[in-house]
Structures are given as C-alpha cells and as structure tokens.
C-alpha cells in the first residue's frame, strides 16, 4: 500500500508498525492523508491537539477557511477528521492543548463553547470525527481503515 501524505504535514505519521507500506509525500489540495488507490475516494484530516482544532474554530476567518475545506472533504466517499487526543480533552480545554502557558490569556473561547463548536462541526458535515487516545492509536486507525477500504475495492 502507498499512503500519500500532504507535503504541508509538519510532523506527519510514519506508520513504522506497518509492513509493505510506502509513504509518498505529495501536495494534497484537501486533507492530510489518502492512499494511491483511494486518492479520489478517501481523505483524512489529522488534528494533533485540541490547540490545533481550537485554531481552526476560534476565529471567524480560520473557521470559514476550515469549513470550506470540510465542504470539499465531504465530496469524498469516505472522509475522516482523526484527532490524536481523547474526546474528554475537549471539556478540559485548554488543559493538554499544547498551547503555551503564556498564550492562554489570549484564548477567545472557553471549554464549554469549544465543545459546542466541535458538536456543531459534527452535525454540519458528513465527515466522521474520530477521537483516539494518542498519536499512535490515530496512526493505527488510519492505517487499518485505509487497508480495509483498499481491500474492499480490490475484491470488487
């Protein structure tokens, strides 16, 4: 299997546990990951922290841009937002967000409203939002779902 990783991914997944896997870096217009076989059918948008998700939702400008991307991701047969953190981190925000302490005083929203924005996102878009316990679980989820989807296509 060949996984395509967007060139803008800063600290992307390496899938070191996977056998017979090649990671190809290429510019993806939408999302962060797909596979060579599923490029027109499958996309994954990766969120490393609640801080990253917050940055996508906290200001009108960022939210509009993020929503435009999600509108495009909805056009794929299978699209996921895969979070490298458990859902409980939303209600604990900004704890575990990765936002430096000296920046916390500048946050525009609190945890309750943040949770509401994420719920709104889930209701508005036909994209699966998946919360994982950590980076490695998220990576394994994406690998396994991509492998299954490729097998399903190959068996047709």
N, C-alpha and C positions, 0 to 999 in steps of 0.2 A: 504494500500500500504506500502511496505517496501522499503525505499531508502537505498542503500548501499553507504556509504561514505568511501573513501580511508583512511586508518589509517595515512597516511602521511599528510593529510589535517590539517594544524595548527589552523586556525580559521574558521572552516567549518560552513556551513549553518545549522540552527536549525529548519527551517520551522515551527515556532511557530504558524503561522496562519492556518496551515493545521490540519484537523480533521482526525482521524483514520489513522494516519501515524506513522510508527516506523522507526527510523534511526538506522541502523546497521553499525558498523564500522568494516571494513574488508580490507585486503590488495587487492587492485586492481592493476593489472600489468600495465594497461593503463587507463588514465583518472582519474577523481576525484569522479565521481558520476555515478550511474546506479540504477536500481531497481532490486529486486529479480526476478520478472517476465521477465524483459528485459535484464538480465545480458549478454546474448550473442548477443544482437541486438542494444543496446543503451549505449552511453557514453557521459559524459560531462567533459570537461577540464575547470576548473574555473581559471580566471585571476582576481585578486583583484584590481590591479592597473596597470597603464602604466609602472610603475617601474618594476613590476613583468614581464610584457611582454617584456620590454626592456632587462631584464636579460636573457630572453630566446633567444633573437635575436642579441644581441650586440657583442658577441664574436663568433668566428668560432666554438669553442668547444661546447658552450652552444647551438648554433643554430643547429649544427649537431645532438646533443642529442635530442633536441626538435623536429626536423624534423623526426627523427627515431620514436619518439612516435606518431607523427601525421600520419606517414605512417601506423602504427598499428591501430590507431583510424579510419582511412579511411575504414578499413575492416568491421567495424560495419555498419549495415543498416542505423542507424541514429547516427551522432556524431556532437557535438557542442563544440565550444570554446565560453564560456559565460563570457563576460567582465563586471565587476561591475563599469563601468565608460562609459560616453558617447563617441561616436566616435570623437567628437571635441577635446577631451583631447589629441589625437594623435598629432594634429597640434600645440597644446600648450605645448608639451613636452619640458622640464621636469616639467613645472608647473603642480601641482596636481598629481605628480608621486609617492609621498610618499618617494622619495629618500631624505635623509637628506641633508641640505644645504652644509654642509662641504664635502660632496661626489660629489657634482655637477661638480666640476672642473675636476673630473676624468672620466666624461662621454665620451664615444668614438664616439657617433653619435649625430647629431642634429635632430630636429623635422622633417625636410623635408625628410631626409634619413630614419628616423624611420617610417614615413608614407609609404615610398616606400617599406620598408621591410614587413610591415603589408599587403600591397596590393599584394606583391609577394606571401606571405603566402596564401592569399585568392585565388589567381589564381592557385597556385600549388596543393592545396589539396581540395578534395571534402568533406570539413567539413564546416558546417555553422558557421560563425563568427557573434556572436550576441553581440551588444553593448546595455547596459542598463544604466539607469540614476544613479543607485546606487546598493548597495548590496541587498537591499530588493526587488527591481524590478527584479534583476537577479535571486534571490531565487524563486520568484513567477513564473518567466518564466520557470525555470527548473521544478518546481512542476507541473505546468499546462501542459507542453509538455509531461512529464512522465505520468501523469494521462491520457491524451488523447491517448498516444501510448498504454498504458495498456488496456484502454477501447477498442481500435481498435482490439487488439489481442483477448480480451475476447469475442468480438462479432463474431469472426470467427467460 
